[in-house]
C-alpha cells in the first residue's frame, strides 16, 4: 500500500500527507519529543528483541501521522524495524 494512501486521519488528509512531508515531520521537535517518550516508556530497548542499540520508533498505524497517540508507537531496533516493514 502506498504511503500517500494510508496517511489519513478520519477521512481528512493528514498535514503530513506524502513522503516528503512525512520526512519533514520526523525531523520536527514535536516528533523528537514524542519519540523520546516512547523509547523511555519501552525501557530504552527494542520491544521485540530487547536490543538497546540503534533504536527507532515504529508507527503501528499511519492513519494518525502528526496526531498519533503514544499507544500507536513502539520502540524497535533497526533490524526488527526492517523486518516489520518487510512483512507489511
Secondary structure, 3 states (H helix, E strand, C coil): CCHHHHCEECCEECCCCCHHHHHHHHCCHHHHHHHHHHHHHCCCCCCCCCCCCCEEEEECCCCCCCCCCHHHEEEEEHHHHHHHHHHC
